[in-house]
Amino acid sequence: MHRVRITQPRYEQIRPYAGQIGEVIGHWSAETNQDGREGYLVEFPDGNVVGVAEDEAEAVANDD
C-alpha cells in the first residue's frame, strides 16, 4: 500500500504516533464504523496497528 505521516492526531490511540510514519495496511469507511468516518489501518515500526482518520495523516513519498 502506501505510507502516511501522522500530522494532527485527535484521538487517544493515535496521539503517541504524532509525527511518525507508518504503512497503510487497510482502509475503513463509514460503513464499518459507528462514527461515519473514513480512515486507514496503519502499522507502525513498533508492530502496532492503529486506526487513523484521513484528516489525521498525510501521504508520504516512498523515498522519505
C-alpha positions as CSV (number, residue, x, y, z in Angstrom):
1,M,0.0,0.0,0.0
2,H,1.4,3.4,0.9
3,R,2.8,5.3,3.9
4,V,1.4,8.2,5.9
5,R,2.8,10.6,8.5
6,I,0.6,11.4,11.5
7,T,0.1,15.1,11.4
8,Q,-3.0,16.0,13.5
9,P,-3.8,13.3,16.0
10,R,-7.2,13.9,17.5
11,Y,-7.9,10.5,19.2
12,E,-6.1,9.0,22.1
13,Q,-4.9,5.8,20.4
14,I,-3.0,7.7,17.7
15,R,-1.5,10.6,19.8
16,P,1.7,8.6,20.7
17,Y,2.4,8.3,16.9
18,A,2.3,12.1,16.2
19,G,5.0,12.9,13.6
20,Q,5.7,9.2,12.9
21,I,5.4,7.4,9.6
22,G,3.5,4.1,9.2
23,E,2.5,1.7,6.5
24,V,-1.2,1.7,5.5
25,I,-2.3,-1.9,5.5
26,G,-6.1,-1.4,5.1
27,H,-8.9,1.1,4.9
28,W,-12.1,1.6,6.9
29,S,-15.1,3.7,5.9
30,A,-18.4,5.0,7.1
31,E,-20.0,1.6,6.5
32,T,-17.6,-0.1,9.0
33,N,-17.7,2.3,12.0
34,Q,-20.4,3.9,14.0
35,D,-19.0,7.5,13.8
36,G,-19.2,7.6,10.0
37,R,-15.6,8.5,9.5
38,E,-13.2,7.3,6.8
39,G,-9.7,6.3,7.5
40,Y,-6.8,3.8,7.4
41,L,-5.4,1.0,9.4
42,V,-1.7,1.9,9.8
43,E,1.1,-0.4,11.0
44,F,3.9,1.4,12.8
45,P,7.5,0.3,13.2
46,D,6.8,-1.0,16.7
47,G,4.3,-3.5,15.2
48,N,1.2,-1.8,16.5
49,V,-1.8,-1.3,14.1
50,V,-3.9,1.7,14.7
51,G,-7.0,3.2,13.0
52,V,-6.2,6.7,11.7
53,A,-8.8,9.1,10.3
54,E,-8.0,10.6,6.9
55,D,-7.7,14.1,8.4
56,E,-5.1,13.0,10.9
57,A,-2.5,11.9,8.3
58,E,-0.7,13.0,5.1
59,A,0.7,10.8,2.4
60,V,4.5,10.3,2.4
61,A,6.6,9.6,-0.7
62,N,8.4,6.3,-0.6
63,D,11.8,8.0,-0.6
64,D,11.2,9.8,2.8
